[in-house]
Amino acid sequence: MSISRRIAWFSTVWLFVLLLVINGGVYFLFKYYTSEAELQRVTAQAQSISEAIRPDRGLSTGQTELLTAYVPGDGMIRIIRNDNSEAITITKDPSFRSIPRNYTTAQQTEQMLHDNQTFAIAWFPVIWNDGSIVTLQYVERMDTYESTLSILRIVLLISSLLIMVPAFLAGRTLSQLLVKPIQSLTETMESIRKSGSFQRIHIENKSNDELDQMGHTFNKMIEMLENNYEKQQQFVSDASHELRTPLTVIESYSRMLKRWGMSDPDRLKEAVDAIYDESQRMKGLTIQMLSLASGELDQSLELKEIDLSLLTKETSKKLKQVYEREITVEACEPTIILADDAKMKQLLVILLENGLKYSSDELRIILSRVEGYVKVEVSDRGIGIPNQDIPHIFERFFRVDQARSRKTGGSGLGLAIAKTIVDAHGGKITVKSQEQVGTTFTILLPDLQRKVIRDEGKDNE
Ligand code: ADP
């Protein structure tokens, strides 16, 4: 059974039970109090008759005549002697005579079902004209009571139906409304599975309820998957494009070697050198691509407390020795932050190697704290980046000038990796550059350490 049917049935059955309990309660309470009222009325009537026919009141007419005056239109008055024989029975309807008679000296009232009809009967002891004590039996058919109850039954039944039918229809409509987005979600998922395309759910109303939110979340998830898929496709095509050049070079030199043999030492040296250079380039490219891919896939960082000043000094010292160039570090000591040690080192190496590649002068690193952040500025006085290229330099495989990058062995992945690392740390990376003047990369990393200390302070308060 579908959810919408289940909801509709559940709400209807629940409403039915509620109506049954409430209507049942109303019906039985009404029946009880009406019956009580009828019995009290009959008792009062019997009592007043017994008072009226008391022989000590000096009756002007006989008791029988008086009783005839009191007999109800739809009832009976009967006098029963102590041997259970009837002294007198007065009624306009002979069917009353079949009502059982019993002598009693106690005052009683009863509701009796006889021949499928309900009667209110009262027994009252009275002194008869011969001086004996007899029972006055006063009977009335409870017609009004019966008809009122049957009208009440019909009213309750009709009102219940009038409530239940629209309630069932409303339940069905509501459940269909609820289930519609789920159905649409399932259909979209099914269609995505079959076609392999990324589709969104159409969200009609902007009610911003839970179902709307579910639809929006689904659409956001699909958008994210689509972006990732596009990035992946782009990455694969960029990567294959980048790898094609060194592979073509290697292939053409190998073919040359095959054709001309190894006899010509000059050609042999040229080919081996070219193959070596290109394979080195390919190796570097592959390492960078792997780093980028793993950086994007694996967002988990091994965060620990590191001294960024110390790390910067150590990294720049090593590069100074390798490249034999001047790098100065200005740092407020110590700069303890929560970060991934290896990734921070990789970030600094990328920026410093770029500075070394694209300038011939001294490099400068300045570390400082600004509100909530640790700021790292890496500056060089090199060739700079043209203004129109600045917005693209963090894109993968983007190189300002293919020729100059190739000469310097660049792949266009370094800054993309740098941005991935900074993003993973929740920071920001920006660049300012002027051609033939120099370039400054600024990194803002959240001062997690300070935040932790502040939070700990709060906990201790
Ligand atoms: P590459 O490995 O080619 O250097 P990057 O992603 O590190 O790739 O840099 C992208 C482009 O940005 C490079 O092609 C280079 O032209 C330019 N660039 C990066 N850093 C600097 C810098 N410090 N000075 C001048 N140009 C730079």
Boltz pocket constraint, residues with backbone or C-beta under 6 A from the ligand:
constraints:
  - pocket:
      binder: B
      contacts: [[A, 350], [A, 351], [A, 354], [A, 355], [A, 358], [A, 359], [A, 380], [A, 382], [A, 383], [A, 384], [A, 385], [A, 393], [A, 395], [A, 398], [A, 399], [A, 400], [A, 401], [A, 405], [A, 409], [A, 410], [A, 411], [A, 412], [A, 413], [A, 414], [A, 415], [A, 416], [A, 439]]
      max_distance: 6.0
